[in-house]
């Protein structure tokens, strides 16, 4: 049976009592239900909570099964393919979250940000956020203080804040802020105000995200809703909130899943907004159960897409490798292996253009002279493309891809 919001429950009631009175009674009943997971955080006189319904429990099982398959597929990726696909997912995350926030970014800007993210103290547009995403798994520590939240925000939003949106409070904004639907001219949400209220709510939120007695899906979804409801900044709340959600996801799910969620949210932006609005509707009394279900569905969609992509790319790579073994008999093993790793980079990463000689040396575990001779021979045959300077980059040529029938 599909979970019924308090608002819908009241609408279907035959009682003659005032809707607000009925809603309040149902809110109390659900809040005190044995399957209720309470946040301890109150907005508009109601505590944010969610019910651990059978539907949510079943969704948890599905997500866990998907994670097992993702782990199995990811573990079969060759080193260059895994590295390349990680950069592809980060590039997609950057481009998607920019699009959601209405920030224009080109393919070249994303590629440049990914390149600079690997180099300390060498910054370009979006490179700081790319650096955060690149290290999200190895530094997956959730913020523990208000200053941690502010510091994380500064890194996420670096270089993208207009002068009018610079924070003017002790740590966060000092003035009121609202979210509007420009197409309808209606106000969707007002962030908490004044700043001491933001401090109070974020302190409670920090406690909640570190609790270990809440099921992962419910904790992740409630944490995200609460943060976005608080809306501690003038600009960049969505970007920061999605990064925090990805950070939480890495505690329970694969990095690939965590980096795939923003794309799903972007494709279903209206569904996300509707789910958020439902929770804060006065007659729903901060019951976030349906929001948890929506976020869970988004995670499942992200996992399914990731699984399909991994299967497809691995199949193409396997077929190409077999074809080269059978038909590229004039090439030696090192030359075929070089083409294979260049194909891995091409198949698994849309945001970079080739591998350096050092990348290839490390992947093949052979010396400089042998790699140079190999690359020179493959270039003479037209199988690789050489671009750039310092460092020079090598990639699979159009000729090679045509012979292997790879787009």
Secondary structure as UniProt FT lines:
FT   HELIX           6..12
FT   HELIX           19..31
FT   TURN            34..35
FT   STRAND          36..43
FT   TURN            44..45
FT   STRAND          46..51
FT   HELIX           54..75
FT   HELIX           79..100
FT   TURN            101..102
FT   HELIX           107..116
FT   TURN            117..118
FT   TURN            120..121
FT   TURN            125..126
FT   HELIX           127..134
FT   TURN            135..139
FT   HELIX           146..157
FT   TURN            158..159
FT   HELIX           163..165
FT   STRAND          178..181
FT   TURN            182..185
FT   STRAND          186..190
FT   HELIX           195..209
FT   HELIX           216..230
FT   HELIX           237..252
FT   HELIX           255..258
FT   TURN            259..260
FT   HELIX           261..267
FT   HELIX           269..280
FT   HELIX           282..284
FT   TURN            285..286
FT   HELIX           289..327
FT   TURN            329..330
FT   HELIX           333..348
FT   STRAND          355..356
FT   HELIX           357..364
FT   HELIX           368..380
FT   TURN            381..382
FT   STRAND          384..387
FT   STRAND          393..396
FT   HELIX           398..404
//
